[in-house]
Amino acid sequence: MPTLRTRFTGSTSDRKVRAKLFGVGSAGCSMIDGARFQTVAVSSSAADLARCRSERKVLIGAERLLGLSDSDSELMKKLPSIVGHELLDIFNNTEVVFIMCGLGGTTGSLGAKLLASVARARGSLGVVLAATPFTAESIRRRQFAQEAIRGLTKISSLCIEFSNDKLSMLAPNLPLSRAFAVQDAIMMRPVLDMCSTLAGADTAALREVVGSSSYGRFGLGLARGDERVGHAVHDALTSPWFDFELGDARAAVVIYSAADPWDREEELVLSSVAERLPSCNIAMGSYPDPSLGERIRISITIARDPP
């Protein structure tokens, strides 16, 4: 079966993609705090908004979110009564909407669905980055989170899940608060990478590559030395979040970064990933990051059919 290979043009384009980053609920507001692009904090708690350093803040009534359904064709008509016209105006002139949240609670779960629905209705590409509860948390909270994931994969262009259970593997010796900070930084990486590589015209290519495979996981690899591409690709593809068979993958978004990226190494990254994921559509991007020094960084978002 033929597969699609495409490269983003953002590194050579005159216009980067127009993107906004939304943080929803208490966890989402923490995730976007201090981010270096246009941010919007959305919560039902005034305290969450007060502590978040965000350019725009929207207070939303949790009780109004409870009336939303997965297939609400009247959503756009209801929006002014839910949050007023302010939220609709925020989506103006936006090609990609990133939504960061923790699932399991009312505001994060239903607020993310609301924002993804608005993005879809406005024609924006919606990417959700969602943290899901620990196994030790209540059954109700975990079930609510999984219901939210299923709903988000139907509404958003791509929903990337980050299970909190993997924190023990990422930062086994850190206090929980610092481990969450590590996870928040990793969750921000797909946002940073896509904003650095996507041009406005690339959103159509990304939609084509992902297609209907809207459920995603993320991996990250860093390496230096003569075999740095092989090591970085291996580390990215052995991410603790890839707890499903990679043979089930249908699409991959690969971003290669180096202090001075070069075409030959980018080709090697693409061929290495394609060898490991032969049945995947692959979208590839690259950009310079002087902070990497002699290292390269490879981030891979793998998408499969929704659960």
ChimeraX commands (.cxc) that place a marker at each C-alpha (Angstrom):
marker #1 position 0.00,0.00,0.00 radius 0.5
marker #1 position 1.56,3.35,-1.02 radius 0.5
marker #1 position 2.43,5.79,1.75 radius 0.5
marker #1 position 2.66,9.56,1.74 radius 0.5
marker #1 position 5.91,11.42,2.42 radius 0.5
marker #1 position 5.78,15.19,2.69 radius 0.5
marker #1 position 8.00,17.99,3.97 radius 0.5
marker #1 position 6.84,21.13,5.69 radius 0.5
marker #1 position 7.92,24.39,4.06 radius 0.5
marker #1 position 7.99,26.47,7.23 radius 0.5
marker #1 position 11.78,26.74,7.39 radius 0.5
marker #1 position 11.85,28.49,3.99 radius 0.5
marker #1 position 8.46,30.19,4.01 radius 0.5
marker #1 position 8.03,33.91,4.49 radius 0.5
marker #1 position 5.03,33.36,6.77 radius 0.5
marker #1 position 4.89,31.01,9.71 radius 0.5
marker #1 position 1.62,29.41,10.63 radius 0.5
marker #1 position -0.78,31.52,12.68 radius 0.5
marker #1 position -1.24,29.55,15.90 radius 0.5
marker #1 position -2.69,30.02,19.37 radius 0.5
marker #1 position -2.12,27.96,22.49 radius 0.5
marker #1 position -5.02,27.36,24.89 radius 0.5
marker #1 position -4.66,26.04,28.42 radius 0.5
marker #1 position -7.90,24.60,29.79 radius 0.5
marker #1 position -8.68,24.00,33.46 radius 0.5
marker #1 position -6.27,24.01,36.37 radius 0.5
marker #1 position -3.74,21.65,34.76 radius 0.5
marker #1 position -3.93,23.35,31.38 radius 0.5
marker #1 position -3.36,26.80,32.88 radius 0.5
marker #1 position -0.24,25.46,34.60 radius 0.5
marker #1 position 1.01,23.87,31.36 radius 0.5
marker #1 position 0.90,27.09,29.33 radius 0.5
marker #1 position 2.22,29.37,32.09 radius 0.5
marker #1 position 5.11,31.36,30.67 radius 0.5
marker #1 position 4.89,29.89,27.14 radius 0.5
marker #1 position 6.48,32.09,24.51 radius 0.5
marker #1 position 3.64,32.38,22.02 radius 0.5
marker #1 position 0.09,33.65,21.99 radius 0.5
marker #1 position -1.65,31.97,24.90 radius 0.5
marker #1 position -5.23,31.87,26.15 radius 0.5
marker #1 position -6.09,30.56,29.63 radius 0.5
marker #1 position -9.61,29.13,30.00 radius 0.5
marker #1 position -10.98,27.96,33.33 radius 0.5
marker #1 position -14.04,27.86,35.55 radius 0.5
marker #1 position -11.83,29.00,38.44 radius 0.5
marker #1 position -10.83,32.65,38.82 radius 0.5
marker #1 position -7.89,31.49,40.96 radius 0.5
marker #1 position -6.49,29.41,38.04 radius 0.5
marker #1 position -6.66,32.45,35.78 radius 0.5
marker #1 position -5.12,34.77,38.36 radius 0.5
marker #1 position -1.96,32.68,38.77 radius 0.5
marker #1 position -1.47,32.00,35.05 radius 0.5
marker #1 position 0.71,34.39,33.04 radius 0.5
marker #1 position -1.32,34.44,29.84 radius 0.5
marker #1 position -2.09,37.12,27.26 radius 0.5
marker #1 position -5.81,36.36,27.30 radius 0.5
marker #1 position -7.96,34.87,30.04 radius 0.5
marker #1 position -11.51,33.53,29.78 radius 0.5
marker #1 position -13.66,32.59,32.78 radius 0.5
marker #1 position -16.17,29.92,31.80 radius 0.5
marker #1 position -19.06,28.51,33.82 radius 0.5
marker #1 position -18.58,24.77,34.44 radius 0.5
marker #1 position -22.31,24.25,34.78 radius 0.5
marker #1 position -22.83,25.48,31.21 radius 0.5
marker #1 position -20.32,23.00,29.82 radius 0.5
marker #1 position -22.36,20.09,31.14 radius 0.5
marker #1 position -25.05,20.73,28.53 radius 0.5
marker #1 position -22.76,20.02,25.59 radius 0.5
marker #1 position -23.05,16.79,23.59 radius 0.5
marker #1 position -20.52,15.06,21.31 radius 0.5
marker #1 position -22.56,15.75,18.18 radius 0.5
marker #1 position -23.96,19.17,19.00 radius 0.5
marker #1 position -24.74,20.72,15.61 radius 0.5
marker #1 position -26.06,23.82,17.37 radius 0.5
marker #1 position -22.81,24.46,19.26 radius 0.5
marker #1 position -21.90,27.70,17.49 radius 0.5
marker #1 position -25.34,29.13,18.25 radius 0.5
marker #1 position -24.96,28.20,21.92 radius 0.5
marker #1 position -21.47,29.64,22.36 radius 0.5
marker #1 position -22.43,33.25,23.13 radius 0.5
marker #1 position -24.60,32.01,26.01 radius 0.5
marker #1 position -21.75,29.83,27.31 radius 0.5
marker #1 position -18.79,32.20,27.20 radius 0.5
marker #1 position -19.96,35.29,25.33 radius 0.5
marker #1 position -18.58,36.52,22.00 radius 0.5
marker #1 position -15.08,36.96,23.43 radius 0.5
marker #1 position -14.08,33.34,22.84 radius 0.5
marker #1 position -15.23,33.38,19.22 radius 0.5
marker #1 position -13.18,36.51,18.55 radius 0.5
marker #1 position -10.04,34.82,19.93 radius 0.5
marker #1 position -10.23,32.26,17.12 radius 0.5
marker #1 position -10.06,34.93,14.42 radius 0.5
marker #1 position -6.99,34.79,12.17 radius 0.5
marker #1 position -5.91,31.41,13.60 radius 0.5
marker #1 position -4.87,28.45,11.45 radius 0.5
marker #1 position -3.75,26.01,14.17 radius 0.5
marker #1 position -5.25,25.74,17.64 radius 0.5
marker #1 position -3.24,23.90,20.31 radius 0.5
marker #1 position -5.24,22.87,23.38 radius 0.5
marker #1 position -3.41,21.69,26.52 radius 0.5
marker #1 position -5.38,20.13,29.35 radius 0.5
marker #1 position -5.62,17.51,32.04 radius 0.5
marker #1 position -8.54,15.13,31.62 radius 0.5
marker #1 position -10.71,13.62,34.33 radius 0.5
marker #1 position -12.20,16.82,35.72 radius 0.5
marker #1 position -15.17,18.75,34.34 radius 0.5
marker #1 position -13.46,21.90,33.09 radius 0.5
marker #1 position -10.45,20.25,31.42 radius 0.5
marker #1 position -12.46,17.47,29.78 radius 0.5
marker #1 position -15.49,19.43,28.61 radius 0.5
marker #1 position -13.60,22.68,28.03 radius 0.5
marker #1 position -11.14,20.94,25.69 radius 0.5
marker #1 position -14.08,19.47,23.76 radius 0.5
marker #1 position -15.66,22.90,23.47 radius 0.5
marker #1 position -12.48,24.53,22.14 radius 0.5
marker #1 position -11.80,21.67,19.72 radius 0.5
marker #1 position -15.36,22.00,18.44 radius 0.5
marker #1 position -14.97,25.73,17.87 radius 0.5
marker #1 position -11.64,25.19,16.09 radius 0.5
marker #1 position -13.28,22.65,13.80 radius 0.5
marker #1 position -16.25,24.89,13.10 radius 0.5
marker #1 position -13.91,27.79,12.31 radius 0.5
marker #1 position -11.84,25.65,9.92 radius 0.5
marker #1 position -8.73,25.67,12.11 radius 0.5
marker #1 position -6.56,22.62,12.62 radius 0.5
marker #1 position -7.10,21.54,16.23 radius 0.5
marker #1 position -4.36,19.70,18.13 radius 0.5
marker #1 position -5.15,18.55,21.68 radius 0.5
marker #1 position -2.36,17.61,24.13 radius 0.5
marker #1 position -4.01,15.85,27.07 radius 0.5
marker #1 position -2.64,14.40,30.30 radius 0.5
marker #1 position -4.69,11.49,31.63 radius 0.5
marker #1 position -5.01,10.34,35.27 radius 0.5
marker #1 position -2.86,7.90,37.22 radius 0.5
marker #1 position -4.18,4.34,37.51 radius 0.5
marker #1 position -4.36,4.94,41.27 radius 0.5
marker #1 position -6.92,7.72,40.84 radius 0.5
marker #1 position -10.66,7.09,41.11 radius 0.5
marker #1 position -12.42,4.88,38.58 radius 0.5
marker #1 position -14.89,7.68,37.85 radius 0.5
marker #1 position -12.10,10.13,37.03 radius 0.5
marker #1 position -10.31,7.63,34.78 radius 0.5
marker #1 position -13.52,6.68,32.96 radius 0.5
marker #1 position -14.42,10.33,32.45 radius 0.5
marker #1 position -10.93,10.94,31.00 radius 0.5
marker #1 position -11.23,8.02,28.55 radius 0.5
marker #1 position -14.68,9.19,27.47 radius 0.5
marker #1 position -13.16,12.61,26.85 radius 0.5
marker #1 position -10.32,11.09,24.79 radius 0.5
marker #1 position -12.83,9.22,22.62 radius 0.5
marker #1 position -14.83,12.40,22.09 radius 0.5
marker #1 position -11.77,14.51,21.33 radius 0.5
marker #1 position -10.49,12.09,18.68 radius 0.5
marker #1 position -13.79,12.55,16.86 radius 0.5
marker #1 position -13.68,16.35,17.01 radius 0.5
marker #1 position -10.02,17.38,16.83 radius 0.5
marker #1 position -7.57,16.91,13.97 radius 0.5
marker #1 position -5.17,15.18,16.37 radius 0.5
marker #1 position -5.43,14.27,20.06 radius 0.5
marker #1 position -2.11,13.35,21.74 radius 0.5
marker #1 position -2.43,11.50,25.06 radius 0.5
marker #1 position 0.19,11.68,27.81 radius 0.5
marker #1 position -0.56,9.18,30.58 radius 0.5
marker #1 position 0.51,10.34,34.03 radius 0.5
marker #1 position 1.48,6.74,34.83 radius 0.5
marker #1 position 4.63,7.21,32.72 radius 0.5
marker #1 position 5.99,9.86,35.10 radius 0.5
marker #1 position 7.68,7.16,37.19 radius 0.5
marker #1 position 9.71,6.20,34.11 radius 0.5
marker #1 position 10.51,9.75,33.04 radius 0.5
marker #1 position 11.54,11.13,36.40 radius 0.5
marker #1 position 11.76,8.26,38.92 radius 0.5
marker #1 position 13.72,10.17,41.56 radius 0.5
marker #1 position 11.97,13.53,41.44 radius 0.5
marker #1 position 9.19,14.79,43.74 radius 0.5
marker #1 position 5.82,14.65,42.02 radius 0.5
marker #1 position 5.60,18.44,41.53 radius 0.5
marker #1 position 8.94,18.50,39.69 radius 0.5
marker #1 position 8.03,15.37,37.71 radius 0.5
marker #1 position 4.89,17.17,36.49 radius 0.5
marker #1 position 7.08,20.08,35.40 radius 0.5
marker #1 position 9.18,17.64,33.34 radius 0.5
marker #1 position 6.05,16.23,31.73 radius 0.5
marker #1 position 4.68,19.72,31.03 radius 0.5
marker #1 position 7.92,20.59,29.22 radius 0.5
marker #1 position 7.71,17.42,27.12 radius 0.5
marker #1 position 4.06,18.11,26.30 radius 0.5
marker #1 position 5.05,21.59,25.13 radius 0.5
marker #1 position 7.64,20.17,22.70 radius 0.5
marker #1 position 5.17,19.26,19.88 radius 0.5
marker #1 position 3.77,22.79,20.10 radius 0.5
marker #1 position 7.22,24.38,19.90 radius 0.5
marker #1 position 8.28,22.13,17.03 radius 0.5
marker #1 position 5.17,22.56,14.92 radius 0.5
marker #1 position 5.14,26.33,15.41 radius 0.5
marker #1 position 8.81,26.43,14.34 radius 0.5
marker #1 position 8.32,24.36,11.18 radius 0.5
marker #1 position 4.78,24.86,9.89 radius 0.5
marker #1 position 3.90,27.50,7.34 radius 0.5
marker #1 position 0.31,28.47,6.72 radius 0.5
marker #1 position 0.20,26.32,3.59 radius 0.5
marker #1 position 1.43,23.26,5.54 radius 0.5
marker #1 position -1.79,22.77,7.50 radius 0.5
marker #1 position -3.44,21.10,4.49 radius 0.5
marker #1 position -0.49,18.70,4.15 radius 0.5
marker #1 position -0.66,17.85,7.85 radius 0.5
marker #1 position -4.39,17.11,7.60 radius 0.5
marker #1 position -3.73,14.81,4.63 radius 0.5
marker #1 position -0.95,12.91,6.40 radius 0.5
marker #1 position -2.92,12.37,9.62 radius 0.5
marker #1 position -6.23,11.68,7.88 radius 0.5
marker #1 position -8.69,9.92,10.16 radius 0.5
marker #1 position -5.93,8.56,12.45 radius 0.5
marker #1 position -6.54,11.20,15.08 radius 0.5
marker #1 position -5.28,9.41,18.23 radius 0.5
marker #1 position -1.63,10.19,18.92 radius 0.5
marker #1 position 1.29,9.58,21.24 radius 0.5
marker #1 position 4.63,11.38,21.43 radius 0.5
marker #1 position 8.30,10.43,21.64 radius 0.5
marker #1 position 11.49,12.48,21.97 radius 0.5
marker #1 position 15.14,11.62,21.31 radius 0.5
marker #1 position 18.38,13.55,21.87 radius 0.5
marker #1 position 21.82,12.36,20.78 radius 0.5
marker #1 position 25.31,13.47,19.77 radius 0.5
marker #1 position 28.24,11.80,18.03 radius 0.5
marker #1 position 28.76,9.89,14.79 radius 0.5
marker #1 position 25.66,7.73,15.18 radius 0.5
marker #1 position 23.45,10.46,16.58 radius 0.5
marker #1 position 20.60,10.00,14.08 radius 0.5
marker #1 position 20.22,6.30,14.85 radius 0.5
marker #1 position 20.37,6.88,18.61 radius 0.5
marker #1 position 17.92,9.80,18.55 radius 0.5
marker #1 position 15.40,7.92,16.38 radius 0.5
marker #1 position 15.68,4.86,18.62 radius 0.5
marker #1 position 15.13,6.91,21.79 radius 0.5
marker #1 position 12.15,8.71,20.27 radius 0.5
marker #1 position 10.49,5.48,19.12 radius 0.5
marker #1 position 11.02,3.78,22.49 radius 0.5
marker #1 position 9.18,6.55,24.31 radius 0.5
marker #1 position 7.24,5.23,27.34 radius 0.5
marker #1 position 4.06,6.66,25.82 radius 0.5
marker #1 position 4.28,4.34,22.80 radius 0.5
marker #1 position 2.62,1.48,24.64 radius 0.5
marker #1 position 0.89,0.15,21.53 radius 0.5
marker #1 position 2.30,-1.81,18.59 radius 0.5
marker #1 position 4.00,0.57,16.18 radius 0.5
marker #1 position 2.58,-1.60,13.40 radius 0.5
marker #1 position -0.81,-0.08,14.27 radius 0.5
marker #1 position 0.50,3.40,13.45 radius 0.5
marker #1 position -0.95,5.15,10.42 radius 0.5
marker #1 position 0.79,8.54,10.48 radius 0.5
marker #1 position 3.88,10.18,11.94 radius 0.5
marker #1 position 4.93,13.80,12.30 radius 0.5
marker #1 position 8.72,13.98,12.57 radius 0.5
marker #1 position 10.60,17.16,13.52 radius 0.5
marker #1 position 14.39,17.26,13.30 radius 0.5
marker #1 position 16.32,20.04,15.08 radius 0.5
marker #1 position 20.02,20.83,15.21 radius 0.5
marker #1 position 22.22,23.86,15.74 radius 0.5
marker #1 position 22.78,23.83,11.97 radius 0.5
marker #1 position 20.43,21.33,10.28 radius 0.5
marker #1 position 21.68,19.90,7.02 radius 0.5
marker #1 position 19.80,18.19,4.23 radius 0.5
marker #1 position 21.78,14.95,4.26 radius 0.5
marker #1 position 21.09,14.37,7.96 radius 0.5
marker #1 position 17.43,15.21,7.48 radius 0.5
marker #1 position 17.25,12.60,4.71 radius 0.5
marker #1 position 18.83,10.07,7.08 radius 0.5
marker #1 position 16.28,10.88,9.78 radius 0.5
marker #1 position 13.41,10.40,7.31 radius 0.5
marker #1 position 14.77,7.10,5.99 radius 0.5
marker #1 position 15.44,5.80,9.51 radius 0.5
marker #1 position 11.90,6.57,10.64 radius 0.5
marker #1 position 10.38,5.20,7.43 radius 0.5
marker #1 position 12.30,1.95,7.91 radius 0.5
marker #1 position 10.83,1.53,11.39 radius 0.5
marker #1 position 7.33,2.69,10.35 radius 0.5
marker #1 position 6.96,1.40,6.78 radius 0.5
marker #1 position 3.17,1.63,6.64 radius 0.5
marker #1 position 2.96,5.19,7.98 radius 0.5
marker #1 position 2.28,8.43,6.18 radius 0.5
marker #1 position 5.11,10.72,7.30 radius 0.5
marker #1 position 5.28,14.51,7.50 radius 0.5
marker #1 position 8.79,15.87,8.08 radius 0.5
marker #1 position 10.01,19.26,9.29 radius 0.5
marker #1 position 13.27,20.76,10.49 radius 0.5
marker #1 position 14.53,23.98,12.05 radius 0.5
marker #1 position 17.72,25.33,13.67 radius 0.5
marker #1 position 18.08,25.44,17.46 radius 0.5
marker #1 position 21.49,26.85,18.49 radius 0.5
marker #1 position 20.96,25.74,22.09 radius 0.5
marker #1 position 21.46,22.11,21.03 radius 0.5
marker #1 position 25.19,22.53,20.44 radius 0.5
marker #1 position 26.55,19.22,19.11 radius 0.5
marker #1 position 23.32,17.34,19.76 radius 0.5
marker #1 position 20.30,16.77,17.55 radius 0.5
marker #1 position 16.72,16.45,18.72 radius 0.5
marker #1 position 14.07,14.34,17.03 radius 0.5
marker #1 position 10.44,14.53,18.08 radius 0.5
marker #1 position 7.93,12.05,16.69 radius 0.5
marker #1 position 4.17,12.16,17.05 radius 0.5
marker #1 position 2.67,8.85,15.97 radius 0.5
marker #1 position -1.03,8.63,15.19 radius 0.5
marker #1 position -3.29,5.61,14.84 radius 0.5
marker #1 position -7.00,5.03,14.52 radius 0.5
marker #1 position -8.98,6.23,17.56 radius 0.5
marker #1 position -9.54,3.70,20.38 radius 0.5
marker link #1:1,2 radius 0.2
marker link #1:2,3 radius 0.2
marker link #1:3,4 radius 0.2
marker link #1:4,5 radius 0.2
marker link #1:5,6 radius 0.2
marker link #1:6,7 radius 0.2
marker link #1:7,8 radius 0.2
marker link #1:8,9 radius 0.2
marker link #1:9,10 radius 0.2
marker link #1:10,11 radius 0.2
marker link #1:11,12 radius 0.2
marker link #1:12,13 radius 0.2
marker link #1:13,14 radius 0.2
marker link #1:14,15 radius 0.2
marker link #1:15,16 radius 0.2
marker link #1:16,17 radius 0.2
marker link #1:17,18 radius 0.2
marker link #1:18,19 radius 0.2
marker link #1:19,20 radius 0.2
marker link #1:20,21 radius 0.2
marker link #1:21,22 radius 0.2
marker link #1:22,23 radius 0.2
marker link #1:23,24 radius 0.2
marker link #1:24,25 radius 0.2
marker link #1:25,26 radius 0.2
marker link #1:26,27 radius 0.2
marker link #1:27,28 radius 0.2
marker link #1:28,29 radius 0.2
marker link #1:29,30 radius 0.2
marker link #1:30,31 radius 0.2
marker link #1:31,32 radius 0.2
marker link #1:32,33 radius 0.2
marker link #1:33,34 radius 0.2
marker link #1:34,35 radius 0.2
marker link #1:35,36 radius 0.2
marker link #1:36,37 radius 0.2
marker link #1:37,38 radius 0.2
marker link #1:38,39 radius 0.2
marker link #1:39,40 radius 0.2
marker link #1:40,41 radius 0.2
marker link #1:41,42 radius 0.2
marker link #1:42,43 radius 0.2
marker link #1:43,44 radius 0.2
marker link #1:44,45 radius 0.2
marker link #1:45,46 radius 0.2
marker link #1:46,47 radius 0.2
marker link #1:47,48 radius 0.2
marker link #1:48,49 radius 0.2
marker link #1:49,50 radius 0.2
marker link #1:50,51 radius 0.2
marker link #1:51,52 radius 0.2
marker link #1:52,53 radius 0.2
marker link #1:53,54 radius 0.2
marker link #1:54,55 radius 0.2
marker link #1:55,56 radius 0.2
marker link #1:56,57 radius 0.2
marker link #1:57,58 radius 0.2
marker link #1:58,59 radius 0.2
marker link #1:59,60 radius 0.2
marker link #1:60,61 radius 0.2
marker link #1:61,62 radius 0.2
marker link #1:62,63 radius 0.2
marker link #1:63,64 radius 0.2
marker link #1:64,65 radius 0.2
marker link #1:65,66 radius 0.2
marker link #1:66,67 radius 0.2
marker link #1:67,68 radius 0.2
marker link #1:68,69 radius 0.2
marker link #1:69,70 radius 0.2
marker link #1:70,71 radius 0.2
marker link #1:71,72 radius 0.2
marker link #1:72,73 radius 0.2
marker link #1:73,74 radius 0.2
marker link #1:74,75 radius 0.2
marker link #1:75,76 radius 0.2
marker link #1:76,77 radius 0.2
marker link #1:77,78 radius 0.2
marker link #1:78,79 radius 0.2
marker link #1:79,80 radius 0.2
marker link #1:80,81 radius 0.2
marker link #1:81,82 radius 0.2
marker link #1:82,83 radius 0.2
marker link #1:83,84 radius 0.2
marker link #1:84,85 radius 0.2
marker link #1:85,86 radius 0.2
marker link #1:86,87 radius 0.2
marker link #1:87,88 radius 0.2
marker link #1:88,89 radius 0.2
marker link #1:89,90 radius 0.2
marker link #1:90,91 radius 0.2
marker link #1:91,92 radius 0.2
marker link #1:92,93 radius 0.2
marker link #1:93,94 radius 0.2
marker link #1:94,95 radius 0.2
marker link #1:95,96 radius 0.2
marker link #1:96,97 radius 0.2
marker link #1:97,98 radius 0.2
marker link #1:98,99 radius 0.2
marker link #1:99,100 radius 0.2
marker link #1:100,101 radius 0.2
marker link #1:101,102 radius 0.2
marker link #1:102,103 radius 0.2
marker link #1:103,104 radius 0.2
marker link #1:104,105 radius 0.2
marker link #1:105,106 radius 0.2
marker link #1:106,107 radius 0.2
marker link #1:107,108 radius 0.2
marker link #1:108,109 radius 0.2
marker link #1:109,110 radius 0.2
marker link #1:110,111 radius 0.2
marker link #1:111,112 radius 0.2
marker link #1:112,113 radius 0.2
marker link #1:113,114 radius 0.2
marker link #1:114,115 radius 0.2
marker link #1:115,116 radius 0.2
marker link #1:116,117 radius 0.2
marker link #1:117,118 radius 0.2
marker link #1:118,119 radius 0.2
marker link #1:119,120 radius 0.2
marker link #1:120,121 radius 0.2
marker link #1:121,122 radius 0.2
marker link #1:122,123 radius 0.2
marker link #1:123,124 radius 0.2
marker link #1:124,125 radius 0.2
marker link #1:125,126 radius 0.2
marker link #1:126,127 radius 0.2
marker link #1:127,128 radius 0.2
marker link #1:128,129 radius 0.2
marker link #1:129,130 radius 0.2
marker link #1:130,131 radius 0.2
marker link #1:131,132 radius 0.2
marker link #1:132,133 radius 0.2
marker link #1:133,134 radius 0.2
marker link #1:134,135 radius 0.2
marker link #1:135,136 radius 0.2
marker link #1:136,137 radius 0.2
marker link #1:137,138 radius 0.2
marker link #1:138,139 radius 0.2
marker link #1:139,140 radius 0.2
marker link #1:140,141 radius 0.2
marker link #1:141,142 radius 0.2
marker link #1:142,143 radius 0.2
marker link #1:143,144 radius 0.2
marker link #1:144,145 radius 0.2
marker link #1:145,146 radius 0.2
marker link #1:146,147 radius 0.2
marker link #1:147,148 radius 0.2
marker link #1:148,149 radius 0.2
marker link #1:149,150 radius 0.2
marker link #1:150,151 radius 0.2
marker link #1:151,152 radius 0.2
marker link #1:152,153 radius 0.2
marker link #1:153,154 radius 0.2
marker link #1:154,155 radius 0.2
marker link #1:155,156 radius 0.2
marker link #1:156,157 radius 0.2
marker link #1:157,158 radius 0.2
marker link #1:158,159 radius 0.2
marker link #1:159,160 radius 0.2
marker link #1:160,161 radius 0.2
marker link #1:161,162 radius 0.2
marker link #1:162,163 radius 0.2
marker link #1:163,164 radius 0.2
marker link #1:164,165 radius 0.2
marker link #1:165,166 radius 0.2
marker link #1:166,167 radius 0.2
marker link #1:167,168 radius 0.2
marker link #1:168,169 radius 0.2
marker link #1:169,170 radius 0.2
marker link #1:170,171 radius 0.2
marker link #1:171,172 radius 0.2
marker link #1:172,173 radius 0.2
marker link #1:173,174 radius 0.2
marker link #1:174,175 radius 0.2
marker link #1:175,176 radius 0.2
marker link #1:176,177 radius 0.2
marker link #1:177,178 radius 0.2
marker link #1:178,179 radius 0.2
marker link #1:179,180 radius 0.2
marker link #1:180,181 radius 0.2
marker link #1:181,182 radius 0.2
marker link #1:182,183 radius 0.2
marker link #1:183,184 radius 0.2
marker link #1:184,185 radius 0.2
marker link #1:185,186 radius 0.2
marker link #1:186,187 radius 0.2
marker link #1:187,188 radius 0.2
marker link #1:188,189 radius 0.2
marker link #1:189,190 radius 0.2
marker link #1:190,191 radius 0.2
marker link #1:191,192 radius 0.2
marker link #1:192,193 radius 0.2
marker link #1:193,194 radius 0.2
marker link #1:194,195 radius 0.2
marker link #1:195,196 radius 0.2
marker link #1:196,197 radius 0.2
marker link #1:197,198 radius 0.2
marker link #1:198,199 radius 0.2
marker link #1:199,200 radius 0.2
marker link #1:200,201 radius 0.2
marker link #1:201,202 radius 0.2
marker link #1:202,203 radius 0.2
marker link #1:203,204 radius 0.2
marker link #1:204,205 radius 0.2
marker link #1:205,206 radius 0.2
marker link #1:206,207 radius 0.2
marker link #1:207,208 radius 0.2
marker link #1:208,209 radius 0.2
marker link #1:209,210 radius 0.2
marker link #1:210,211 radius 0.2
marker link #1:211,212 radius 0.2
marker link #1:212,213 radius 0.2
marker link #1:213,214 radius 0.2
marker link #1:214,215 radius 0.2
marker link #1:215,216 radius 0.2
marker link #1:216,217 radius 0.2
marker link #1:217,218 radius 0.2
marker link #1:218,219 radius 0.2
marker link #1:219,220 radius 0.2
marker link #1:220,221 radius 0.2
marker link #1:221,222 radius 0.2
marker link #1:222,223 radius 0.2
marker link #1:223,224 radius 0.2
marker link #1:224,225 radius 0.2
marker link #1:225,226 radius 0.2
marker link #1:226,227 radius 0.2
marker link #1:227,228 radius 0.2
marker link #1:228,229 radius 0.2
marker link #1:229,230 radius 0.2
marker link #1:230,231 radius 0.2
marker link #1:231,232 radius 0.2
marker link #1:232,233 radius 0.2
marker link #1:233,234 radius 0.2
marker link #1:234,235 radius 0.2
marker link #1:235,236 radius 0.2
marker link #1:236,237 radius 0.2
marker link #1:237,238 radius 0.2
marker link #1:238,239 radius 0.2
marker link #1:239,240 radius 0.2
marker link #1:240,241 radius 0.2
marker link #1:241,242 radius 0.2
marker link #1:242,243 radius 0.2
marker link #1:243,244 radius 0.2
marker link #1:244,245 radius 0.2
marker link #1:245,246 radius 0.2
marker link #1:246,247 radius 0.2
marker link #1:247,248 radius 0.2
marker link #1:248,249 radius 0.2
marker link #1:249,250 radius 0.2
marker link #1:250,251 radius 0.2
marker link #1:251,252 radius 0.2
marker link #1:252,253 radius 0.2
marker link #1:253,254 radius 0.2
marker link #1:254,255 radius 0.2
marker link #1:255,256 radius 0.2
marker link #1:256,257 radius 0.2
marker link #1:257,258 radius 0.2
marker link #1:258,259 radius 0.2
marker link #1:259,260 radius 0.2
marker link #1:260,261 radius 0.2
marker link #1:261,262 radius 0.2
marker link #1:262,263 radius 0.2
marker link #1:263,264 radius 0.2
marker link #1:264,265 radius 0.2
marker link #1:265,266 radius 0.2
marker link #1:266,267 radius 0.2
marker link #1:267,268 radius 0.2
marker link #1:268,269 radius 0.2
marker link #1:269,270 radius 0.2
marker link #1:270,271 radius 0.2
marker link #1:271,272 radius 0.2
marker link #1:272,273 radius 0.2
marker link #1:273,274 radius 0.2
marker link #1:274,275 radius 0.2
marker link #1:275,276 radius 0.2
marker link #1:276,277 radius 0.2
marker link #1:277,278 radius 0.2
marker link #1:278,279 radius 0.2
marker link #1:279,280 radius 0.2
marker link #1:280,281 radius 0.2
marker link #1:281,282 radius 0.2
marker link #1:282,283 radius 0.2
marker link #1:283,284 radius 0.2
marker link #1:284,285 radius 0.2
marker link #1:285,286 radius 0.2
marker link #1:286,287 radius 0.2
marker link #1:287,288 radius 0.2
marker link #1:288,289 radius 0.2
marker link #1:289,290 radius 0.2
marker link #1:290,291 radius 0.2
marker link #1:291,292 radius 0.2
marker link #1:292,293 radius 0.2
marker link #1:293,294 radius 0.2
marker link #1:294,295 radius 0.2
marker link #1:295,296 radius 0.2
marker link #1:296,297 radius 0.2
marker link #1:297,298 radius 0.2
marker link #1:298,299 radius 0.2
marker link #1:299,300 radius 0.2
marker link #1:300,301 radius 0.2
marker link #1:301,302 radius 0.2
marker link #1:302,303 radius 0.2
marker link #1:303,304 radius 0.2
marker link #1:304,305 radius 0.2
marker link #1:305,306 radius 0.2
marker link #1:306,307 radius 0.2
view
